[in-house]
Structure formats: C-alpha cells, structure tokens
Amino acid sequence: LTGVATGARFPAVSADGQLVFSLYHADGWDLTSLPLAERLSKAAAGSIPNPTVPLYDGPAVAQSPAGPTAVSNGPVTDYGFWRTFRPHYWEPLITESVSTGGIEVVGPSLGIELRMADLVQRHTASAQLQVSTDGLFSGGVGWAWAGLGNPILGVTASQSWSGQGPFNVQRADSSVARLMIRDRDRRAAFFTDLRRVRWWSFTSLRLEAGLQSETRTLLQTDGTEDSEFRLNRPTARLADVTARLSRSTVRGAAISISAEEGVALTLSARRRWDINLPDSLSGVSGSDRSRDEFVGTLRHYRSFAGPGFADHVLALRLVGAQTRGPGSADFDHNVGGTAGSAEPITGLDLFGESAFFNVRGFARGTRSGYRAWAGTVEYRFPIALINRGAGLFPAHLDRIHGALFFDVGDAARRTPSVSSPTGVIHSVGAELRSEWLALFNVDVSLRLGVAIPTSQSGGAVGYLRFGSIF
C-alpha cells in the first residue's frame, strides 16, 4: 500500500480514512499519511509507484474497525508444528580468542549460527558451529518447548574451550616452568524455566541438570603442548545440577539513556560431582574435580531530574562468586577487562570482551582466585537528542549520552603466587555513548571510553565496545 523506498512502520487508520504510519525520511522518522481508499484501488490494479509522501496533518488517529472475516470450509485439524518448523535465517560468527592471564590458549573462531522456530514459537531451536585458527571446533545445539506455556522445557548439547593459569611448576633442578591448562568441555543438559511476569516485576527460576566430559591439556606459554609434565587426571566425567533465581523491577522510559529505576537480583548455585573417580582419590585436591559454585549479581538504578532531554541516572552493580571443594582452584574467577557485546548488525563479535568481573583499564585475569568480587558505580547523563539520518544510508543516530564511572574488584587465592598478585584494583574513567538504528530496525549501542587505573601506575586505556555494560 505504501510503495516507499525506505522504511514504513506502525500503520493505523484515522477517522477520515487516512492510512497513517511512521516513514523513514532523510532526517529521521516522521508521521505520514496516505488516502487509504485510493491506495487500495491502486494496489488492486497493481500500480503503486514510489510516492513523495507529505507529513501527516489531520485528525486524531483511531483504530480501524474490524472488517469482515473470511470463512474457511476446509477440515479442522490439530496444529502440526513440523510444517513451519525450519531454519528462518543464518548469520556468521566471529569470536575472540580464549585467554587466561592475558595469554591466548585458543585462537579466534569463525563459524555460523542457525535459528529455527515454528509459526507460534511453541518449538524453538538453534545450532552453532565454529572452528578456531588453530583448528579447534566448538559449538552446540539447543531446543526449547513452550507447549505448557509455563514452564518452558528444553535440552542443550555443546562443546566449548576455556583456560586456567598460568602457574609455576618447579623442576627437579629447582628451575621453574610456567604452564597453563586448556580445557575442552562437552556437555549435555536438560532445563526448565519457570517465569512469573507482573506489571512492575519479572521473576524466573531455572533448574538444570547435566552430564559433562572434561579433557585438559598442559600448555606452555607459547601455546604449544608441554611434554615434560603431565596431569594426574587429564580426563574426567562429571554430573551437575544448577538452580538460578532472578527477580527484577528495573524499568525505563521511551527516550531514557538507560534503565532508570528498580533493582535486579540474580542468585545461582551449582553442584558438580566427579562420577568416575576412584575412591582413593575422593576429596584429593587436583584429582577430584567435584566442587560447589555460588554466584550473585545485584543491579540498582535511581534517576533524578537534571538538564538535558532525559533524566540523569545513578547506577550500581555488584557481583561476587566463590567455589569450594577439591575441584576449586585459584584461577576459577578472573577479575579485570572491559565488557562488551557482539555487535547486532552482522552477528560478528567485534570489539567484544567477556568480563563478568569488569574492571575497565585492566586486562582480564589481572586478578584471579577461587573467590572474586567486583563493583561499579556510574553517573549517566544525557548530551543530545539527535534523531537524524544521512539520506537513505541505513544508519540513524538517535541520541548521545555520557557516563563517569568507578570500577573496583579483587580475588582471593589459597596459595600466594608471584605470577598472580593479589590486592584490590580500581579505576576511574568516562564513556561517550550513542544509540543508533541500523538497517531501519536494528538497535545498536556504541561506547567509546577511556579508563585510568588508579591502584597502580600506568597510562590511560582507550577502548570501543558495543552494548551496555549493565
């Protein structure tokens, strides 16, 4: 009905028979109207050109009355999801290397991802396959069923890689070798998600049980396999159960610069058993891989009036985690890094970094231990509401805002190590943030920042990241 060369969204019919919708112009989105009856007749004749559309200046928009309903005389059958359950799209994946203590253990990976769903999304599925520059495969498949409405049931299977260390091992001649561990994890799991949605809150409980195969390889710091030493048990068979409880009252407004009000809390507990362990090694650190893990995350937002197009926001994030048991180690949790998300346009993991214990200005793994914590305080403020595009180029700049931050974190170790120091690290800095609309319907958040370590000597560190930090 519109025949426009750009984007047309959110249609409605006005009281005087005009088709009213949002049209993407060279300078952004504007409310636009067309005579509905005329467009219908032209559509029936197959003669709709690309019009020069005027801005809307008419009566208030009302919902159009429901038209006549078509009647089908065909047979009524049960819903069969197989007819519509197929891959709907694929996208490329490029992910960063896997590192530990600032040393790479698995190179960058390239792959693809497929996503599937039936018409009503009763069944959803996904599949990923990636290969690293050093020839290591990773990926997985997952399926979820929402036939009960609530809860959602599903299964997953995956292979992933991680690293531990580096650490020092003393030779017989008292010299020291510096080594790392590369873990290959193969896991299959069943999960159930129970959700409770209310006007101002969202609560969920996820229960999960899985089986895991773990293979560990000793590496030298140059990434080559070490032949001088060997692990006591390089392979293990594990079983685990996980419970995760989340509750959020976080909310924001249409043109707010971030979440503005509310609290979000997530608590999780995981128990893992080493199921093929000889009785003589039960409870022996370094041999028994059994352990318990506890993780907590708290986010709090508070807004207040100030100059600019939106409220100013004070944001707080606290995270903590601890492992215990014979399978816990002094490199279970890594502190440091600048968190980012995969950019959402192509799916390529550009400028991204996984940093749960985020302390900007420090490399990931600057501190490591069996127990870790980190905190962030941010003051967020609006700068400019742009709402402009560059002609028909598919990039629309919506708004610009900024943030001043303070990050802090530390990790506790059972065994002191010269190569892995301890002590609180902290930094201050600023970020310039912008919100974009790419390809007419993809929301993009971009952060350009600089962080200054304040707990040790060193210069400012600049970075570029996609996505919100929290």
PEURRA-V816909 format. One line per field, one symbol per residue. ss: DSSP state (H for helix, E for strand, C for the rest). burial: 1 if it has 24 or more other C-alpha atoms within 12 Angstrom, else 0. Layout:
BEGIN
ss = ???
burial = ???
END
This chain:
BEGIN
ss = CCCCCCCEEEEEEECCCEEEEEEEECCEEEEEEEEHHHHHHHHHHCCCCCCCCCECCCCCEECCCCCCCCCCCCCCCCCCHHHCCEEEEEEEEEECCEEECCEEEECCEEEEEEEEECCCCCEEEEEEEEEECCCCEEEEEEEEECCCCCCEEEEEEEEEEEEEEEEEEECCCCCEEEEEEEEEEEEEEEEEEEEEECCCCEEEEEEEEEEEEEEEEEEECCCCECCCCCCCCCEEEEEEEEEEEEEECCECCCCCCCCCEEEEEEEEEEEEEECCCCHHHCCCCCCCCCEEEEEEEEEEEEEECCCCCCCEEEEEEEEEEEEECCCCCCCCEEECECCEECCCCCCCCCCCECCCECECCCCCCCEEECEEEEEEEEEEEEEEEEEEEECCEEEEEEEEEEEEEEEEEEEECCCCCCCCCCCCEEEEEEEEEEEEEECCCEEEEEEEEEEEECCCCCCCEEEEEECCCC
burial = 11000111001111001111111110011111111100100000000000001000000000000000000000000000000000000011111111111111111111111111110011111111111100011111111110000001111111111111111110000000011111111111111111100000001111111111111111111010000000001011111111111111111000011111111111111111110000000000011111111111111111100000011111111111111111111111111111111111101111111111111111111111111111111111111100111000011111111111111111111000000111011111111111111101001111111111100000001011111111
END
